Amino acid sequence: MFESLRVPVIAAPMAGGPSTPELVASVVRAGGFGFLAGGYLTAAALSDQIHKTREMAGETFGVNLFVPGVRTMVNVTPYAERLREEAERYGVRPGPGRWDDDGYAAKLDLLVDSRVPVVSFTFGTPVAADIERLHDVGTLVCVTVTTPEEARDAAAAGADVLCVQGFEAGGHRAVFDDDPAQDAGGALLGLLAALRLVRAETDLPLVAAGGLVHGADVAAVLTAGAVAAQLGTAFLRAEEAGTNATYRAALDAAGRATAITRAFSGRPARGLENRFMRDNSASAPAAYPQLNNISKPIRAAATAAGDPEAMSLWAGQTYAQARTAPASEIVDGLAAEAREAVAATARRFG
């Protein structure tokens, strides 16, 4: 499917609000492809989004799910107590530090019943039986990987496509096993290095993700062997994105560095540095989704107050170069820049 796109650009799934049916449809109209983010939604809410997206974009879309991890036995009570003062700042309490599977089974059933064209997975490879269920209804399965070892596991389980994520990416790192001994949860491979190493392990089609905001970036990863480029940060400021006003303002200001932290969710993720990240990153255990549930009321209250200092402002390293425009215009710009970059490169080689 991705090899046949008129413009080999994919709008990444961005859980928590930025991904919308309108964003997907706008990217599709411009010749690209778009993902809905199933993470944090109920099956009913996701069903509504799928229905709306089909009405606007036909069958050129996909849905992303989080693969449930092993329930960690880490005691998260000390971290919840640590956040109590932060919560009181906004008149709320830390949420319950419970583990859950994000309604995975119900959402997988929905995707099978709905015959969604493409389903991608993050945080691991689904069991082979789940992949087979999707294959049986004609669904293409994509698994997000960060290392050659993860790529081998995904290929062995039956994945059709791999999305290779470099450390430049905004949002959660897709590491299968979050190593508590490493701040980033696992090996830090830049996107071009990851593409090269994964390609040496498998012949599956590769989608490239991580820090891509310009058409020259798209041209670079296609030259490196990807069939398409997946961009998230580049669409955060699109008019159709569900990015809230405070989040947009922080991106527009472009004055913050990015860093990887577990402070908000218990899984390593890259976002704009703020007070919450600085104060709590060193103390946050590898415990997802427990920490996500603990910090949720604080993040929601900070958003309602218009205060970016306790929000999870996920963004890739190159966020300052992203544009504010309709998503279709962003795709058109990327395509024009990519063509120019390819032509310039060809001239360099005579």
C-alpha positions in Angstrom: 0.0 0.0 0.0 2.7 2.5 1.0 4.7 1.9 -2.2 1.8 3.1 -4.3 1.2 6.5 -2.5 1.3 9.5 -4.8 3.3 11.3 -2.1 5.2 8.9 0.2 4.3 10.8 3.4 2.4 9.3 6.3 0.8 11.3 9.2 2.0 9.4 12.3 -0.5 8.3 15.0 -0.3 10.8 17.9 -2.3 9.7 20.9 -3.9 12.0 23.3 -5.6 14.4 20.9 -3.4 15.6 18.0 -4.5 12.8 15.6 -8.0 13.4 14.2 -10.1 12.1 11.3 -9.8 15.6 9.7 -6.0 15.5 9.8 -5.9 12.0 8.2 -8.4 13.1 5.5 -6.4 16.2 4.7 -3.2 14.3 4.3 -4.9 11.7 2.2 -6.4 14.3 -0.2 -2.9 15.6 -0.8 -1.7 12.1 -1.8 -0.3 10.8 1.5 -1.6 8.4 4.1 -2.8 8.9 7.7 -3.0 7.0 11.0 -5.6 7.4 13.7 -4.2 6.9 17.2 -6.1 4.2 19.1 -4.0 4.7 22.3 -6.0 6.1 25.3 -9.3 5.9 23.5 -12.2 3.6 24.4 -13.2 1.1 21.7 -16.5 3.1 21.2 -14.6 6.4 20.7 -12.2 4.7 18.3 -15.1 3.2 16.4 -16.6 6.7 15.9 -13.3 8.0 14.6 -12.9 5.1 12.2 -16.4 5.7 10.8 -15.8 9.5 10.4 -12.4 8.9 8.8 -13.9 6.4 6.3 -16.5 9.0 5.3 -13.8 11.5 4.6 -10.8 9.5 3.4 -12.1 6.2 2.1 -9.8 3.3 2.7 -6.5 5.2 2.7 -6.0 5.2 6.5 -4.7 3.1 9.4 -5.1 2.7 13.1 -2.3 2.4 15.7 -2.6 0.4 18.9 -0.3 0.1 22.0 0.8 -3.5 22.7 0.2 -4.2 26.4 3.4 -4.8 28.3 4.2 -7.1 31.1 2.8 -5.8 34.4 5.7 -4.5 36.4 5.9 -5.0 40.1 7.7 -1.7 40.8 6.3 0.1 43.8 5.0 3.4 42.4 3.6 4.8 45.6 6.7 6.9 46.4 6.4 8.5 43.0 2.8 9.3 43.5 3.6 10.9 46.9 6.4 12.9 45.2 3.8 14.4 42.8 1.3 15.3 45.5 2.6 18.8 45.9 2.6 19.3 42.1 -1.0 18.1 42.0 -2.0 20.5 44.8 -0.7 23.3 42.7 -3.6 22.7 40.3 -6.2 21.7 42.9 -6.1 18.0 42.1 -4.7 14.7 43.4 -2.4 12.2 41.7 -4.3 9.5 40.0 -4.3 5.8 41.0 -1.1 4.0 40.0 -2.8 1.1 38.4 -1.8 -1.1 35.5 -4.1 -1.6 32.6 -4.0 -2.8 29.0 -5.6 0.2 27.4 -8.6 -1.9 26.4 -6.4 -3.7 23.9 -8.6 -6.8 23.3 -11.8 -4.8 22.7 -10.0 -2.5 20.3 -8.4 -5.3 18.4 -11.8 -6.9 18.0 -13.1 -3.6 16.7 -10.3 -3.4 14.1 -10.9 -7.0 12.9 -14.7 -6.4 12.7 -14.2 -3.1 10.9 -11.6 -4.5 8.4 -9.4 -1.5 8.9 -6.9 -1.3 5.9 -3.7 -1.0 8.0 -3.1 -1.6 11.7 0.2 -0.5 13.3 1.5 -1.5 16.7 3.8 0.3 19.1 5.6 -1.0 22.3 6.0 -4.5 21.0 4.9 -7.2 18.5 1.4 -8.6 19.0 1.2 -12.4 19.3 1.1 -14.2 16.0 -2.6 -15.2 16.5 -3.6 -11.5 16.6 -1.6 -10.8 13.4 -3.3 -13.8 11.8 -6.8 -12.4 12.7 -6.0 -9.2 11.0 -4.5 -10.9 8.0 -7.6 -13.0 7.7 -9.7 -9.9 7.0 -7.2 -8.4 4.6 -5.5 -6.0 7.0 -1.9 -5.0 6.5 0.1 -5.2 9.8 2.9 -2.7 10.6 5.1 -3.0 13.7 7.2 -0.1 15.0 10.8 -1.0 15.9 13.9 0.7 17.1 16.6 -2.0 16.7 17.5 -4.8 14.4 16.6 -7.3 17.2 13.1 -5.9 17.4 12.8 -6.0 13.6 13.7 -9.8 13.6 11.0 -10.4 16.3 8.4 -8.5 14.3 9.2 -10.2 11.0 9.1 -13.6 12.7 5.6 -12.9 14.1 4.3 -12.1 10.7 4.5 -8.3 10.3 4.0 -7.1 6.7 5.8 -3.7 7.2 8.2 -2.3 9.8 8.1 1.3 10.9 11.7 2.1 11.9 11.9 4.8 14.6 15.0 6.8 15.3 15.8 8.5 18.6 15.0 11.9 17.1 11.3 11.1 17.2 8.9 13.0 19.4 6.6 11.1 21.8 7.1 7.7 23.2 10.0 5.6 22.1 8.8 2.3 20.6 11.2 0.1 22.5 9.7 -3.4 23.1 11.4 -3.8 26.5 11.9 -0.7 28.5 15.3 -1.2 30.2 15.2 0.6 33.6 19.0 0.9 33.5 18.9 3.1 30.5 17.3 6.6 30.5 16.1 6.0 26.9 14.9 2.5 27.6 17.2 0.9 25.1 19.7 1.5 22.4 19.8 5.0 20.9 20.0 4.7 17.2 19.6 7.6 14.8 17.1 7.1 12.0 19.6 6.6 9.2 21.7 4.2 11.2 18.5 2.3 12.3 17.3 2.0 8.7 20.7 0.6 7.6 20.9 -1.9 10.4 17.3 -3.1 10.1 17.6 -3.4 6.3 20.5 -5.8 6.9 18.1 -8.1 8.9 14.9 -8.1 6.8 13.6 -7.5 3.3 10.2 -6.2 4.6 9.2 -2.8 3.4 10.4 -0.1 5.8 8.7 3.1 6.9 11.0 5.7 8.4 10.1 7.9 11.4 12.0 10.3 13.6 12.7 14.0 13.3 11.4 14.4 9.7 9.9 17.8 9.1 11.3 18.9 5.6 11.0 17.4 2.2 14.8 16.9 2.1 14.3 14.6 5.1 11.7 12.6 3.2 14.1 12.3 0.2 16.9 11.2 2.5 15.0 8.3 4.1 13.7 7.2 0.7 17.2 7.2 -0.6 18.2 5.2 2.4 15.7 2.5 1.5 12.4 3.4 3.1 9.2 3.2 1.1 7.6 6.1 2.9 8.4 8.7 5.6 6.2 8.9 8.7 5.9 12.4 10.3 4.3 13.3 13.5 5.8 16.5 14.8 5.5 18.0 11.3 1.7 17.8 11.6 1.3 19.0 15.3 0.7 22.5 14.1 -1.5 21.5 11.2 -4.9 23.3 11.3 -6.7 20.0 11.4 -4.7 18.5 14.3 -6.3 18.3 17.7 -3.2 19.9 19.4 -4.5 22.2 22.1 -3.8 25.9 22.2 -1.2 25.8 25.0 0.7 23.0 23.3 0.6 24.9 20.0 1.9 28.1 21.7 4.9 26.2 23.2 5.7 24.7 19.8 5.4 28.2 18.1 7.7 29.8 20.6 10.4 27.2 19.7 12.4 28.2 22.8 12.7 24.9 24.6 15.1 22.0 24.2 13.7 18.5 23.9 14.7 15.6 26.2 13.7 12.0 26.8 11.8 11.4 30.1 9.8 8.8 31.9 8.3 11.4 34.3 4.9 11.6 32.7 4.1 8.0 31.7 6.7 5.6 33.0 8.0 5.0 29.5 10.7 7.0 27.8 9.3 9.7 25.5 10.8 12.9 23.9 9.1 16.2 24.6 9.7 19.9 25.3 11.5 20.4 28.5 9.4 22.0 31.3 9.3 22.2 35.1 7.6 18.8 35.5 10.2 17.1 33.4 13.2 18.7 35.1 11.8 18.1 38.6 10.8 14.4 38.2 12.7 12.7 35.4 15.5 11.4 37.7 12.9 9.9 40.1 10.5 8.3 37.6 10.6 4.5 37.6 10.1 2.4 34.5 6.4 1.7 35.2 4.0 2.2 32.3 1.1 2.8 32.3 1.0 3.3 36.1 2.9 6.6 36.0 0.7 7.7 33.1 -2.4 7.1 35.2 -0.8 8.9 38.2 0.1 12.0 36.3 -3.0 12.2 34.2 -5.1 14.5 36.5 -2.1 16.8 36.8 -1.6 17.0 33.1 -5.3 17.6 32.5 -5.5 20.3 35.1 -2.4 22.1 33.7 -3.9 22.0 30.3 -7.1 23.5 31.6 -5.1 26.2 33.3 -3.1 26.9 30.1 0.1 26.1 31.9 2.7 24.3 29.8 5.0 23.5 32.8 3.1 20.3 33.8 1.9 19.2 30.4 3.5 16.4 28.3 4.5 18.4 25.2 5.7 15.6 23.0 7.8 16.8 20.1 10.8 15.6 18.0 14.2 17.2 17.9 13.4 19.3 14.9 10.1 20.7 16.0 11.1 24.3 15.6 11.2 23.7 11.8 7.6 22.5 11.5 4.9 24.6 9.8 1.6 26.0 10.7 -0.7 25.4 7.8 -3.5 23.1 6.6 -2.2 19.5 6.5 -2.7 19.3 2.7 -0.4 22.3 2.2 2.2 20.7 4.5 2.2 17.6 2.4 2.4 19.7 -0.8 5.4 21.5 0.6 7.1 18.4 1.6 6.6 16.9 -1.9 8.0 20.0 -3.6 11.0 20.1 -1.3 11.7 16.4 -1.7 11.7 16.8 -5.5 14.1 19.7 -5.3 16.4 17.7 -2.9 16.4 14.7 -5.2 17.2 16.8 -8.3 20.0 18.7 -6.4 21.5 15.4 -5.3 21.4 14.0 -8.8 23.2 17.1 -10.1 25.9 16.5 -7.5 26.5 13.1 -9.0 26.7 14.4 -12.5 
